[in-house]
């Protein structure tokens, strides 16, 4: 290996393991590891909240699924993935590892990446899973409308096949975070080009064909997805389950009751604090609280009134007391962060020097200078988000701010962002790696439709952090970016939310009953390794 390439590889390896000491896990309700080895066979029904992962209204084609970031579980079960985020059972040593890819090389200081595929891969329809198929998928994914496509700085013609097993990506600038971006992006999920061509997009989105651990039996959009074991999966002993069903459900309460009634065996993304406490103390379910990576952020649309005026933005900072919300509503369950990652993610910074502190009197003065301030605040339809939004409304009104609130389903929220017609949104910001997924660029880069900020200096900081393979330099640049966001009062950060996964006794699996840092709110469950104890 050439010396420069060797240094790049070693630096990237250090970067990938940097979050090993991340905190934020469950305690009392967590269950012990299984006594024996995984067992083959059986069925599993997984419940998904209709407001997030339980909605897939545009289907499950990686290039046309507009809610793909929420549907990581369904997509991973069908397509597998070129790369996966995994960790030790306690959540330590999180790392991105090759899956359908065999390996990769970063070249030219991060401007080029060569990805080598495993030999002999085939889609479940029997057609070759080769470099040409991957190139076709990557080009199609990058042209898609999905919020889950990565923000790669691709050069013209930057996705090519070098040979049957090698895909080459070329960037206009160094982009060392490219491998970390795969597990959360639609570029990770490779569909059969032959099946797509034969079916057409309209049918393919209903019955997609991949090379993952499961194949589609039936698909009722945003309702019920039935999968069965893929007999040609490239891991001969996997998946362990014979059948996997995803079922949409109205939220945490009905999901919890369904598990207790034996109507399902797992639920992703529990966020209702009283139910979490009940589940942890009840002893009837396995409860795994994932390491928090994504703090809530109050996004302010600086491109339009009133938040094109920094005084209005600072009034929001001064009127907001996230520490009181964390203690009063959630008993300290979720840590408060002043920047864009939680303690379970890379480059976490708990406090930011000069961050505008809670000061309701100063908020009132700023509102008076503005001649009044009326704000519309929106968020997703979920327990924690709505509780926080109600608390924020109370705090802001006490500072003289008039507040109107609105809740959205995920698909309509995406439409609202794309329209640009919004003032403030309570959303999660962050990812295990800030350069990927719903990371800092997703919420703050000038080119993102989900950002309320257009600032070339901030773009330069974020681009520089994503470019370097040196973890210390990335930390420095992200710390500088966090302070820059604070100094310009672009968006207050808050609770580092961590969803919990529930499972009935006898069900086990990475990311379901062990800890893996969430890649988009929920952890990326490794479905080919999920298993359940068979009844004798």
C-alpha positions in Angstrom: 0.0 0.0 0.0 1.4 3.5 -0.9 2.4 5.5 2.2 -0.1 8.3 1.6 -3.0 5.8 1.1 -1.9 4.0 4.2 -2.0 7.1 6.2 -5.4 8.0 4.9 -6.7 4.6 5.7 -5.4 4.7 9.3 -6.8 8.2 9.8 -10.2 7.1 8.5 -10.1 4.0 10.7 -9.5 6.2 13.7 -12.4 8.4 12.7 -14.8 5.5 12.4 -14.2 4.3 16.0 -14.1 7.8 17.6 -17.6 7.6 19.1 -16.9 4.5 21.2 -17.4 6.3 24.5 -20.8 7.8 23.6 -23.4 7.6 26.3 -27.1 7.6 26.6 -28.5 4.1 27.0 -31.4 2.5 28.8 -31.0 1.1 32.3 -33.7 -0.6 34.4 -35.7 -2.1 31.6 -32.8 -3.6 29.6 -32.8 -7.4 29.4 -29.9 -9.8 29.6 -28.3 -11.3 26.5 -29.7 -14.6 25.3 -28.4 -17.7 27.0 -27.7 -19.7 23.8 -26.7 -19.1 20.2 -29.2 -17.7 17.6 -31.9 -20.1 16.3 -33.1 -20.4 12.8 -36.8 -20.1 11.9 -39.9 -18.3 13.0 -41.8 -15.1 12.2 -41.6 -11.6 13.6 -44.1 -8.7 13.3 -42.5 -5.3 13.9 -44.7 -2.3 14.6 -43.8 1.2 13.2 -45.4 4.5 14.1 -47.6 5.9 11.3 -46.1 9.4 11.9 -42.6 8.3 11.0 -41.2 4.8 10.0 -44.7 3.4 9.6 -45.4 5.7 6.6 -44.1 4.8 3.1 -46.7 6.5 0.9 -44.5 6.6 -2.2 -43.3 3.0 -2.0 -40.0 1.4 -1.4 -38.0 2.1 -4.5 -34.7 3.8 -3.3 -35.0 6.5 -6.0 -38.7 7.3 -5.6 -39.3 6.8 -1.9 -39.6 10.3 -0.6 -39.6 9.2 3.1 -36.6 6.8 2.7 -34.8 8.3 5.7 -37.6 7.1 8.0 -37.9 3.7 6.3 -34.3 2.5 7.0 -35.6 -0.8 8.5 -37.8 -1.7 5.5 -35.2 -0.7 3.0 -32.4 -2.6 4.8 -34.5 -5.7 5.1 -35.2 -5.7 1.3 -31.9 -4.4 -0.1 -29.4 -5.1 2.6 -26.8 -2.4 2.1 -23.3 -1.8 0.7 -22.2 -0.7 4.1 -23.7 -1.0 7.6 -23.3 0.8 10.9 -22.7 -1.6 13.7 -21.4 -1.6 17.3 -20.7 -3.7 20.3 -23.8 -4.8 22.3 -23.4 -2.0 24.8 -23.2 0.6 22.0 -19.4 1.0 22.2 -17.1 1.1 19.2 -19.7 2.1 16.6 -18.2 1.7 13.1 -19.2 1.5 9.5 -18.3 -1.9 8.0 -18.6 -3.3 4.4 -21.5 -5.6 3.8 -22.3 -6.1 0.1 -19.2 -4.1 -0.5 -16.0 -6.1 0.3 -13.9 -3.0 0.9 -12.9 0.4 -0.2 -9.9 2.8 -0.7 -9.8 6.5 -0.3 -7.4 8.1 -2.9 -6.3 11.6 -3.9 -6.7 12.9 -0.4 -10.3 11.9 -0.4 -11.3 13.1 -3.8 -11.7 9.6 -5.1 -13.1 6.4 -3.5 -12.8 2.9 -5.0 -15.5 0.5 -3.7 -14.9 -3.3 -4.3 -18.0 -5.5 -4.3 -18.1 -9.0 -3.0 -17.7 -11.7 -5.6 -20.7 -13.6 -6.9 -23.4 -11.3 -5.5 -26.9 -11.8 -7.1 -30.2 -10.1 -6.7 -33.1 -12.3 -5.6 -34.3 -12.5 -9.2 -31.1 -14.2 -10.1 -29.5 -11.3 -12.0 -25.9 -10.1 -11.3 -25.3 -7.6 -8.6 -22.2 -6.1 -10.2 -20.6 -2.7 -10.6 -22.8 -1.7 -13.5 -25.9 -2.4 -11.4 -24.4 -0.3 -8.6 -23.5 2.6 -10.9 -27.0 2.6 -12.4 -28.5 2.7 -8.9 -26.2 5.4 -7.6 -26.9 7.7 -10.6 -30.6 7.2 -10.2 -30.5 7.7 -6.4 -28.5 11.0 -6.7 -31.2 12.3 -9.2 -34.0 11.4 -6.9 -36.3 13.7 -4.8 -35.7 11.7 -1.6 -34.5 13.6 1.4 -32.3 10.6 2.1 -30.0 11.1 -0.9 -26.4 12.1 0.2 -24.9 15.5 -0.4 -21.9 14.2 -2.3 -19.8 16.9 -4.1 -19.7 14.7 -7.2 -17.7 15.7 -10.3 -19.3 15.5 -13.7 -19.5 11.8 -14.6 -18.2 11.0 -11.2 -19.9 7.6 -10.8 -18.2 4.9 -13.0 -17.5 1.2 -13.1 -13.8 0.4 -13.3 -14.5 -3.3 -13.8 -17.2 -5.9 -12.9 -16.6 -5.5 -9.1 -15.2 -2.0 -8.7 -17.2 1.3 -8.5 -15.3 4.6 -8.5 -16.6 7.9 -7.2 -14.9 11.1 -8.0 -15.6 14.4 -6.1 -14.8 18.0 -6.9 -13.2 18.4 -3.5 -12.0 16.0 -0.7 -14.9 14.2 0.9 -13.6 11.8 3.5 -17.0 11.3 5.1 -18.3 9.4 2.1 -18.2 5.9 3.6 -19.9 7.1 6.8 -22.7 8.6 4.6 -23.7 5.3 3.1 -25.8 3.5 5.8 -28.3 6.4 6.1 -28.6 7.2 2.4 -30.6 5.7 -0.5 -27.2 5.1 -2.3 -26.7 2.2 0.1 -29.7 0.3 -1.2 -29.1 -1.4 -4.6 -32.2 -2.4 -6.6 -32.3 -4.9 -9.5 -32.1 -2.9 -12.7 -33.6 -5.9 -14.6 -36.6 -6.1 -12.3 -37.1 -2.3 -12.5 -37.0 -2.4 -16.2 -39.4 -5.3 -16.5 -42.0 -4.0 -14.0 -41.7 -0.3 -14.5 -41.4 2.2 -11.6 -45.0 2.2 -10.6 -45.1 -1.6 -9.9 -41.5 -1.8 -8.7 -42.2 0.6 -5.8 -44.8 -1.8 -4.6 -42.8 -5.1 -5.1 -39.2 -4.1 -5.2 -36.4 -6.6 -5.8 -33.0 -6.3 -4.1 -30.3 -8.6 -2.7 -31.1 -8.2 1.0 -32.0 -10.8 3.5 -35.7 -10.8 2.7 -38.0 -10.6 -0.4 -41.4 -8.9 -0.7 -44.5 -11.1 -0.4 -47.0 -8.2 -0.3 -46.9 -4.5 0.3 -49.9 -2.3 1.3 -48.4 1.2 1.3 -48.1 2.8 4.8 -49.9 -0.1 6.2 -48.5 -3.6 5.9 -45.3 -5.0 4.4 -44.8 -8.8 4.4 -41.4 -10.2 3.7 -40.0 -13.8 3.5 -36.5 -15.2 3.8 -34.3 -14.7 0.7 -33.0 -18.2 -0.1 -30.2 -16.7 -2.3 -28.9 -14.2 0.3 -25.1 -14.0 0.2 -24.7 -15.1 3.8 -25.7 -18.7 3.7 -26.8 -19.0 7.3 -28.8 -15.8 7.3 -31.3 -14.4 7.8 -32.4 -16.4 10.9 -36.1 -15.5 10.5 -38.3 -17.1 7.9 -40.8 -14.2 7.8 -40.6 -10.5 8.7 -43.7 -8.2 8.7 -43.7 -4.5 9.2 -47.1 -3.1 10.3 -48.0 0.6 10.7 -49.7 1.6 13.9 -51.1 4.8 15.3 -48.4 5.5 17.8 -46.6 4.5 21.0 -49.7 3.7 23.1 -51.4 1.3 20.7 -48.0 -0.3 19.9 -47.3 -0.9 23.6 -50.7 -2.4 24.1 -50.3 -4.6 21.0 -47.0 -6.0 22.3 -48.5 -6.8 25.7 -51.5 -8.5 24.0 -49.2 -10.7 21.9 -50.3 -9.1 18.6 -46.7 -8.2 17.6 -43.2 -8.9 18.8 -41.3 -5.7 18.4 -41.7 -1.9 18.1 -39.2 0.7 16.9 -38.9 4.3 18.1 -40.8 4.5 21.5 -40.6 8.1 22.6 -43.5 8.5 25.1 -41.8 9.0 28.4 -44.5 7.6 30.7 -44.8 4.5 28.6 -41.0 4.1 28.5 -40.9 4.2 32.3 -43.8 1.8 32.5 -42.1 -0.6 30.1 -38.8 -0.4 32.0 -40.4 -1.2 35.3 -42.9 -3.7 34.1 -40.5 -6.5 33.3 -42.6 -7.9 30.5 -40.7 -6.4 27.6 -37.1 -5.9 26.5 -36.4 -2.2 26.5 -33.3 -0.8 24.7 -32.8 3.0 24.7 -30.4 3.9 21.9 -27.4 6.3 22.4 -28.7 9.8 21.5 -27.2 11.2 18.4 -29.7 13.8 17.2 -30.6 16.8 19.4 -33.8 18.7 18.7 -33.2 22.0 17.1 -35.5 25.0 16.6 -34.9 25.7 12.9 -35.3 29.4 12.0 -35.9 30.3 8.4 -33.5 33.2 8.1 -34.4 33.7 4.4 -37.7 35.4 5.3 -39.3 37.5 8.0 -39.2 37.6 10.9 -36.0 35.6 11.2 -34.1 37.4 8.6 -33.5 39.9 11.5 -31.0 38.6 14.0 -32.8 40.3 16.9 -35.8 38.0 16.3 -33.6 35.0 16.3 -31.8 36.0 19.4 -35.2 36.6 21.1 -36.0 32.9 20.5 -32.7 31.9 22.1 -33.3 34.1 25.1 -36.8 32.9 25.5 -35.9 29.2 25.4 -35.0 27.1 28.5 -34.3 23.6 27.3 -32.8 22.7 30.6 -36.1 23.3 32.4 -37.9 21.3 29.7 -35.5 18.4 30.0 -35.9 18.3 33.8 -39.6 19.2 34.1 -41.0 17.1 31.3 -38.5 14.2 30.9 -36.9 13.9 34.3 -33.4 14.4 32.8 -33.8 11.3 30.5 -32.6 13.3 27.5 -29.3 15.3 27.8 -29.3 18.9 26.5 -26.8 19.8 23.8 -25.8 23.3 22.5 -24.7 21.9 19.2 -25.7 19.5 16.5 -24.7 16.0 17.8 -25.7 14.1 20.9 -23.3 12.2 23.2 -23.8 9.0 21.1 -22.4 10.6 18.0 -19.0 11.6 16.6 -17.7 15.1 17.5 -20.2 15.8 20.3 -19.8 19.1 22.1 -22.1 19.6 25.1 -21.6 23.4 25.5 -20.6 26.2 23.1 -18.7 29.2 24.3 -20.8 32.4 24.1 -24.1 30.5 23.5 -27.0 32.9 24.1 -28.3 31.9 27.5 -31.9 31.8 28.7 -32.8 35.4 29.7 -36.6 36.1 29.4 -36.1 39.8 30.3 -33.7 40.3 27.4 -36.0 38.4 25.2 -38.8 40.9 26.1 -36.5 43.8 25.3 -35.7 42.3 21.9 -39.4 41.7 21.2 -40.1 45.4 22.1 -37.4 46.6 19.8 -39.0 44.6 17.0 -42.4 46.1 17.7 -43.7 42.6 18.6 -43.0 39.1 17.3 -45.4 36.6 15.9 -44.1 33.1 15.1 -45.5 29.9 13.6 -43.8 26.8 15.0 -44.2 23.4 13.5 -43.1 19.9 14.2 -43.7 16.2 13.5 -46.7 14.5 15.0 -44.9 12.6 17.9 -45.1 12.6 21.7 -41.7 14.1 22.6 -41.9 16.7 19.8 -45.4 17.9 20.7 -44.5 18.0 24.4 -41.5 20.1 23.7 -43.4 22.4 21.3 -46.1 23.0 23.9 -43.5 23.9 26.5 -41.7 26.2 24.0 -45.0 28.0 23.2 -45.5 28.6 27.0 -41.9 29.9 27.4 -42.1 32.2 24.3 -45.4 33.6 25.2 -44.1 34.5 28.6 -41.5 36.6 26.8 -44.1 38.4 24.8 -43.9 36.3 21.6 -47.2 35.3 19.9 -46.9 31.7 18.9 -49.1 29.6 16.6 -48.3 25.8 16.5 -48.8 23.2 13.8 -48.1 19.5 13.6 -47.2 17.5 10.4 -47.0 14.0 9.1 -43.6 13.3 7.6 -44.7 13.5 3.9 -46.5 16.9 4.4 -43.5 18.2 6.5 -41.2 17.5 3.5 -43.6 19.4 1.3 -43.6 22.3 3.7 -39.8 22.5 3.7 -39.6 22.3 -0.1 -42.1 25.1 -0.4 -39.9 27.5 1.7 -43.1 28.7 3.3 -42.2 28.2 7.0 -40.9 30.2 9.8 -39.7 27.9 12.5 -39.6 24.1 12.9 -38.8 21.9 15.9 -36.8 19.0 14.3 -34.0 16.7 15.1 -30.6 17.7 13.8 -27.7 15.4 13.8 -26.5 11.9 12.9 -23.9 9.6 14.1 -21.5 11.4 11.7 -22.5 15.0 11.4 -21.7 14.9 7.6 -24.3 12.3 6.9 -28.0 11.8 7.0 -30.0 14.4 8.9 -26.7 15.9 9.9 -25.6 19.5 10.3 -25.5 20.1 6.5 -29.0 18.8 6.1 -30.3 21.5 8.5 -27.8 24.3 7.8 -26.2 24.1 4.4 -27.1 26.6 1.8 -27.9 23.9 -0.8 -30.2 21.9 1.4 -34.0 22.3 0.9 -34.4 21.4 4.6 -32.2 24.3 5.8 -33.3 27.8 6.9 -29.7 29.2 6.5 -27.8 30.4 3.4 -24.3 31.4 4.6 -21.2 30.7 2.5 -18.9 31.0 5.6 -20.8 28.2 7.4 -20.8 26.1 4.2 -17.1 26.4 4.1 -16.7 25.2 7.7 -19.0 22.2 7.1 -17.4 21.3 3.8 -14.0 21.5 5.3 -15.0 19.2 8.2 -16.5 16.6 5.8 -13.4 16.7 3.7 -10.7 15.9 6.2 -9.7 12.4 7.3 -8.0 13.8 10.5 -10.4 13.4 13.4 -8.8 16.2 15.4 -9.2 18.6 12.5 -12.8 17.5 12.0 -13.5 18.1 15.7 -12.0 21.6 15.5 -14.0 22.6 12.4 -17.3 21.2 13.8 -16.6 23.1 17.1 -16.0 26.2 15.1 -19.2 25.6 13.1 -21.2 25.2 16.3 -19.9 28.5 17.7 -20.6 30.2 14.3 -24.2 29.0 14.4 -24.5 30.2 18.0 -22.8 33.6 17.3 -25.3 34.3 14.5 -28.3 32.9 16.5 -29.2 30.6 13.6 -31.0 27.9 15.6 -31.2 26.9 19.3 -30.4 23.3 20.1 -32.0 21.3 22.8 -32.8 17.8 24.0 -30.7 15.0 22.5 -33.6 12.6 21.9 -33.0 8.9 22.0 -35.8 6.5 20.9 -36.3 3.1 22.5 -37.0 -0.2 20.9 -39.3 -2.8 22.6 -39.3 -6.5 22.1 -41.1 -9.4 23.7 -39.1 -12.1 25.6 -37.2 -14.4 23.3 -36.5 -11.9 20.6 -32.9 -10.7 20.0 -30.9 -8.8 17.5 -28.4 -6.0 16.9 -30.0 -2.6 17.1 -33.2 -4.1 18.4 -32.1 -5.5 21.7 -28.5 -4.1 21.6 -27.4 -0.6 21.2 -26.3 0.9 17.8 -26.2 4.7 17.5 -29.3 5.9 15.5 -28.6 6.9 12.0 -31.9 8.8 11.5 -33.7 9.0 14.8 -34.0 5.2 14.9 -31.1 2.7 15.0 -30.3 0.7 11.9 -31.5 -2.8 13.0 -29.5 -5.6 11.4 -32.5 -7.7 10.4 -30.5 -10.6 9.0 -29.2 -11.2 12.6 -32.5 -10.8 14.4 -33.9 -14.1 15.8 -36.4 -15.5 18.3 -36.5 -18.5 20.6 -38.6 -21.2 19.0 -41.4 -22.7 21.1 -40.9 -26.4 21.9 
